[in-house]
Amino acid sequence: MKWTLIIFGSVAIITGIFYMLILGVQQPSVNQVRDDAGGVLDPFGGAADYFKETKEFPGYIDVALSGGQTITAPDFRTPENQISSTTQVIGVNNTVITYPPDYLIAGGKEEAYSVIYVGLDRSFTVVLQQEPLAEVRKEAENALLKALGISPDLACALPYLVAVPYEVNAFLYNKNLGFSFCEGATTL
């Protein structure tokens, strides 16, 4: 009886090692589902590729507005403009989720402002990085309008945030200042 248990135990261990060596360690699965138009769907069912390149106008993309409508704008998604991309492994089956990248549209870290497309929530963020805030906001607004080729009215329909770092202005930090030409904007 004792030898039988030892033999069965040894066979089970050897079989387990054999399967691990032959079959290998399970690789993470990639959760990347495409919709009918070829865009990548995020794990929550929405289109991760918020912008779709238009077939009628190469070099242009459709940009979604807050109300569900779209506009056609020049494609700013270039490798030089990409500033981040995040990959995360989650869940029991090691599902890999790659979040859409962020893009710097205008300005920069050392500039008075940064205009960024945030891939995760598909919005635009304008960061005013120095005083005088009213002038810097105007410059950033003009840069965004020019980059997208849109009017101020359409810019108000974009999903966006205009923010100031704490180091620049502690009083206005953590507030959406809005575009100066949109209803509800903070007067600077």
N, C-alpha and C positions, 0 to 999 in steps of 0.2 A: 504494500500500500504506500509506504513511504517513498519507494523508488518510483512508483507510478506518478505521484505528485511532483517529484523532482523532474521527471522526464516531461510531463505535460507543461510544467512551468518553464522549463528550458525551451521547449518547442514554441511556446507562446512568445517568449522574449525574442528568440531568433526570428520568428515570423514578423514581429513588430519592427525589428531592426531592418529586416529585408524590405518590408513595405516602405519604410522611411527612405532607404537608400534608392530603391528602384523608382518609387513614385515621386520622391522629393517632397520638400516642404510646400504646402499649398501657397500659391502666389495670391496676392490680393486681387480681388476682382475690380474692374473699373466700371464705375457707375456712370456711363456716358451713353445716353439714349438720344437719338436724333429725331427731330420732328420731320414732318413731310417736306419742309422747305430746306432741310439740311442743317438747321441750327441745333446746337447741343442743348438738351433739356437738363435742367438742374434736378437734384434729387427730390425736390418738392413739387415738380411738375411744371414749372415755368420755363420759359426760354432763357437759358443761360447766355446765349448770344443775343443780347438785347438789340443789337444793331444787325441788320441784314443788308448785305451789299445788294444794291439794286441791279437787276439785269439790264435795265434800260440805260442806265448811266454808270458805266464802269468808273471807279474812283470815288463814287458817292455812296452813302449809306442812308438807310431810313432810321431816323431817331424818333423814339416814342415820346410823346408828351404826356403830362399828368392825366389828361382826360381820355387817354386811349387812342388819340389820333397820332399820326406820324407826319414827320417832315423829312425832306431829302436834304442832306448836308454833305459837305466834303468829308471824306474818310480820314479821320485823324489817327486811326489805329495803326501806328507804325512801330517797328521794333525799337526805334530810337526814343519814341514817346512812352513806351511801356515802363512803368515804375515799380510794379509789384505783381506777383502772382503767388497764390497760396495753395498748397496741396496738403490735405489732411487725411489721415487714415482713421476711420471710425468703425464702430460696431463689431459684432461678434465675427462676421465673415471678412473682416479687414477691407471693407469697401473704401475705395480711394475716391475722394471728392476733390476736384480741382476747381477752385473758385475763379471766376473771370478776372482778368488782370485790370489794374488801374492804369490810366494814361494821363500824362501831363500834356495839357492842351496849350497852355501859355504860361509865361512867367517861369518861376523856378525857385529852388531853395534859397538862392542868394539874391533873388529879385524882391521887389516890393510886394508881389502877390504871386499866388499859384492858382491856376485854374486846372482842376483835375476831374477826369471822368472816373467815378467809382464803380468798378465792375460788379461788386457784390450786390449793391442795391440799385444799380443802374441809374445813378444820379450824377449831378455835377456839383462839385464843391469848389467854392472860391475862398481862398484863405488870404486875408489881408495881413501882410507880415510887417508893416511899418506904418508910422504916422506920416503925413496927415491922412486919416482913414477915408475921408470923403473923396479926396483926389485919387487915392489908390484904388478905391472901389470903382470909380469912373473908368480908370485905366483897365482894370480887370474886366469890367462889363464890356467895354469896347473890344477887348481882345477876344472874349467869348463870342460876341456877336459876329465879329469878323471871321473867326475860325469856323463857326457853324454856318455863316452866311444867312443869318436870320435877323428879324426885326425885334425891337424891344418887347412888343406885344407877344411874340412867340416865345421869347426867353422867359417871360412870366409863366408860361405854361409848362416849362421844363421842370422836372423834379430836381430841386437844387437847394443848396445851403450856402450862405455867405457868412463866414466865421472869422473870428479874431483870436489868436493865441493869447493865453493869460499874460505872457511876458510883454505883449504889445499893449494890451488894454484890459486890465483886470475887471473893470466895470462892465465892459461889453462881451467879455469872455462867456462862452457857453450860451450864446444867443444867436438865432438866425437873423442877421441884419437885413436880409432881403436885397434884391436889386433896387437901386434908387428910383427906377422908373416903374416899379410894380407897387400895387396897392399893399399897404401894411408895412412898407419898408421903414426901418429905423432911420431917423434923420441924424446925420453925422455932422 
